[in-house]
């Protein structure tokens, strides 16, 4: 047994990512941010769908296509479909931002019959 809130650094220069589950169908990660954000001009564009929930702290996610920002607080979650360009605009600098991210293969489209 382990705890999602264990071994959380007070401050860190880089994000901390712990892979909790990793198999061919799913990957679960705990990510701890302390004021980090995506580098200027960088966008994530993943081949997997990501479902992410904020367990503590605050964060802002930006989605390129809609030029929309989601200001997230504890308990907020979002599903990010594969191929959707997004970035972390900011995370809290005063408290640890703890994410639980679940990555899985996108739904396969079936042709209309």
N, C-alpha and C positions, 0 to 999 in steps of 0.2 A: 504494500500500500504506500502511496505517496500523497502529497498535498500540492495543489496548484499554487498556493501562496508561500510555499517553503522556498528558502534560498533565493529570495528576491533581493537584488542589490539595492542599496539606498540610491546610489548614483553609478552610472556606467557610461563610458565613452561610446561604446557600441551596443546595439540591441543584443539581447540574449535570446537565443532560440533553442528550445529543447524539443526534440522529436519524441512524442509520447507513444505513438503507434505508427508503424510504417509497414504496409503490406501492399500487394498489387492493386487493391481496390480502394484503399483509403490511407490518408496520412493525417495525423493529428499533431499539432504543434502548440506549445505554450511559448508566447513571445512576450518579452518584457522590454518596454521602451522607457527611457528616462529623458524625454525631450528630443529624441531623434525624429527625423523626418526623411522623406525620400530626397535624394540629391536633386538640385535644380535641373530641370529638363528630363528627369528620369521618370519613366512610366512602367509599372508592372503590366505585363501582357502574358498571362499564364495559359497553359494548355489544359489546366484543370479548373473545375469550378471550385470556388472557395466560399465556405460559410464561416463567418467570423463573428465572435461575440466579445464585447469588452467587459472584462471581469472587474476591473478597477481603473481609475484614472479617467482621462479625457483624451480624445483624438479627433482629428479632422481628416476625412477621406475625400479626395477629389476624383471625379470621373470625367475623363477627357471628352467623350462623345456629347455629354449633356452640359459640360462645363458647370457641374453642380457639386457643391460641397455638402457632405454629411457630417455634422458636428455630433460626435458620439459621446455618450456618457455611460457609466456602469449599467450593464444590463442590455444595452442596445446591440442589435445584431443586424447583419446584412449578408445577403448572398450575392457573390460577384461571379457572374457567368464566365466561363472560359472565353478568352479572347477580348474581354472588356478591359480597356486601358484605364488604369487607376494609379493613384499615388497617395502616400501619407503626407498630408500637408503639415501636420503638427501633432505632437503628443505632449502631455503635461510635463512641465519642468519642475513641478512642486511635489509630485507624487508618482510612484511607479504606475505605468499604464500596462496592465496585463491583458493580453489577448489570448483567446482560445480559437485557433484556426483549424478548420477541417477541410481538407482538400480531397476531391473525388472526381472521377471521370464525368464529363458532361453527358447529359441525356443524348442518346442517339436518336436522330430524327428518322421517322419512318415515312415513306411516301404515302400520299393520300390514295385511297383505293375507291 
